């Protein structure tokens, strides 16, 4: 599995604080340090691809100081971070869309419990019900997501898993440059229209834990 983090943009209203990945997660770690530590612990055989853009010199300076990133993390620069959206980012990482993918963002907050019940064998999934919600929700029918739109009840988190069987559909959508300014949820909606089955991964659901699927 590849893990792709879109960290090229700053959060709204926080441009003056600098690149999102370098904001403090706690006193000892930045967000990217914590993401890396958490992801490599849960998914040790996966590769992390980090798309950066805003405040790029400061970001790369931080990355170069971290020896661990040389083994597991690949960085890709997006010079159009201020004018393009997720659709363009997906074209930037096209060479890594060759396996199942876990997508998240530079501000995504992670912890070990978040993935306790996550099972890749369940197919493509969207993480639902995190405290760090989008203002975007979805309709769920028979444990399947049928539509995603702002202001719907079941709030999306900022983590998306696309199984290997759906990668071809994703790649065909992102080949179209007219999709460069699409948000991730708009791309997922198109995947659903083209036949992808997307399941909700209920973060706060009280279900029996399963082992991590590496």
C-alpha positions in Angstrom: 0.0 0.0 0.0 1.1 3.6 -0.7 0.2 6.4 1.6 -0.2 9.8 0.0 -0.3 13.0 2.1 -1.4 16.3 0.5 0.5 18.9 2.5 1.0 21.5 -0.1 -1.6 24.0 1.2 -2.1 26.0 4.4 -5.3 25.9 6.4 -7.7 28.7 5.9 -6.8 31.6 8.1 -3.4 30.1 9.1 -1.2 31.2 6.3 0.9 33.4 8.6 1.8 30.3 10.7 3.6 28.6 7.8 3.4 25.2 6.2 0.8 22.9 7.8 3.1 19.9 8.3 5.5 22.0 10.4 2.9 23.1 12.9 3.4 21.6 16.4 1.5 18.4 17.1 2.9 18.6 20.6 5.9 20.1 22.3 8.3 17.5 20.9 6.9 16.9 17.4 5.6 18.6 14.3 2.5 17.3 12.5 4.5 15.6 9.8 6.8 14.0 12.4 3.8 12.5 14.2 2.2 11.4 11.0 5.4 9.7 9.9 5.9 7.9 13.2 2.3 6.8 13.4 2.0 5.5 9.9 5.3 3.7 9.8 4.3 1.9 13.0 0.9 0.8 11.8 1.9 0.2 8.1 5.6 -0.7 8.2 5.7 -2.0 4.6 4.0 1.0 3.1 5.7 3.9 1.3 4.7 7.5 2.2 4.5 10.1 -0.6 4.2 13.7 0.7 3.1 16.5 -1.7 4.5 19.9 -0.5 4.2 23.4 -1.9 3.6 26.4 0.4 6.7 27.5 2.3 8.7 24.9 0.4 12.2 25.9 1.5 11.3 25.7 5.2 9.6 22.4 4.7 12.5 20.8 2.8 15.0 22.2 5.4 13.1 20.3 8.0 12.9 17.1 6.0 16.6 17.1 5.3 17.3 17.1 9.0 15.3 14.0 9.5 17.3 10.9 8.6 14.2 8.6 8.8 12.5 10.2 5.9 15.3 9.2 3.5 14.2 5.5 3.8 10.4 5.7 3.8 9.2 9.1 2.6 9.2 10.5 -1.0 8.5 14.2 -1.5 6.9 15.8 -4.5 6.8 19.6 -5.1 3.6 21.2 -6.3 4.4 24.7 -7.7 0.7 25.3 -8.3 -0.4 24.7 -4.7 -2.2 28.1 -4.6 -4.2 27.7 -7.8 -4.9 24.0 -8.2 -6.8 21.5 -6.1 -6.8 17.8 -5.2 -7.5 16.7 -8.8 -4.2 18.2 -9.9 -2.4 16.7 -6.9 -3.6 13.3 -8.0 -2.0 13.8 -11.4 1.2 14.8 -9.7 1.4 11.4 -7.9 0.1 9.3 -10.8 3.2 7.1 -10.8 2.3 6.0 -7.3 -1.3 5.1 -8.1 -0.2 1.5 -8.8 -1.4 -0.1 -5.6 -4.1 0.5 -3.0 -3.8 4.0 -1.6 -4.5 5.7 1.8 -5.0 9.4 1.2 -4.8 12.1 3.8 -3.8 15.7 4.2 -1.0 17.7 5.9 -3.3 18.6 8.8 -4.7 15.1 9.3 -4.5 14.1 13.0 -3.6 10.5 13.6 -3.4 8.1 16.4 -3.0 4.3 16.8 -6.6 3.8 17.8 -7.8 5.4 14.6 -6.8 2.4 12.6 -7.7 -0.4 15.1 -10.6 -1.7 13.1 -9.4 -0.7 9.7 -9.3 -3.6 7.3 -8.1 -3.2 3.7 -10.0 -6.3 2.7 -13.3 -4.4 3.0 -12.5 -2.4 -0.2 -12.5 1.3 -0.7 -13.5 3.3 2.4 -13.9 6.8 3.7 -13.2 7.5 7.3 -16.4 8.9 8.9 -17.0 10.7 12.2 -13.7 12.2 13.2 -13.5 15.4 15.3 -11.5 16.9 12.5 -14.5 16.9 10.1 -14.9 18.5 6.7 -18.1 20.5 6.3 -19.0 17.7 3.9 -21.2 14.6 4.6 -22.5 11.6 2.9 -25.6 9.5 2.4 -25.2 5.8 3.5 -27.5 3.2 2.2 -27.0 -0.5 3.1 -23.6 0.3 4.5 -22.5 1.9 1.2 -21.8 5.5 0.5 -24.1 6.6 -2.4 -23.4 10.4 -2.5 -21.2 13.0 -0.9 -22.2 16.7 -0.5 -21.8 19.6 1.9 -24.0 19.7 4.9 -25.1 16.0 4.9 -25.5 14.2 8.2 -22.7 11.6 8.2 -19.6 13.9 8.3 -16.5 12.9 6.4 -13.1 12.9 8.0 -10.0 13.8 5.9 -8.8 10.2 5.3 -9.7 8.1 2.2 -8.8 4.6 1.3 -9.0 3.5 -2.3 -8.5 -0.3 -3.0 -6.4 -1.6 -5.8 -9.6 -2.7 -7.7 -10.7 1.0 -7.8 -7.4 2.6 -8.7 -8.0 2.3 -12.5 -11.2 4.3 -12.1 -9.5 6.9 -10.1 -6.6 7.3 -12.6 -9.1 7.6 -15.6 -10.9 10.4 -13.8 -7.7 12.4 -12.9 -6.3 12.1 -16.5 -8.8 14.8 -17.4 -7.2 18.2 -16.7 -10.7 19.8 -16.3 -10.7 18.0 -13.0 -7.7 19.8 -11.6 -9.7 21.9 -9.3 -11.9 19.1 -8.0 -12.0 18.4 -4.3 -11.4 14.8 -3.1 -15.1 14.3 -2.4 -16.0 15.4 -5.9 -13.6 12.9 -7.4 -15.1 10.1 -5.1 -18.6 11.0 -6.3 -17.4 10.5 -9.9 -15.9 7.1 -8.9 -19.3 6.1 -7.4 -21.0 7.1 -10.6 -18.6 4.9 -12.5 -19.3 1.9 -10.4 -16.9 2.0 -7.4 -18.3 0.7 -4.1 -17.2 3.0 -1.3 -17.8 1.9 2.3 -18.0 4.1 5.4 -15.3 3.4 8.0 -17.0 4.6 11.2 -14.2 5.9 13.4 -16.3 6.1 16.6 -18.2 2.8 16.0 -18.2 0.3 18.9 -17.2 -2.8 17.0 -14.9 -5.7 17.8 -11.3 -4.8 16.9 -9.6 -6.6 14.0 -5.9 -7.0 13.4 -4.1 -4.5 11.3 -3.8 -5.6 7.6 -0.3 -4.6 6.6 
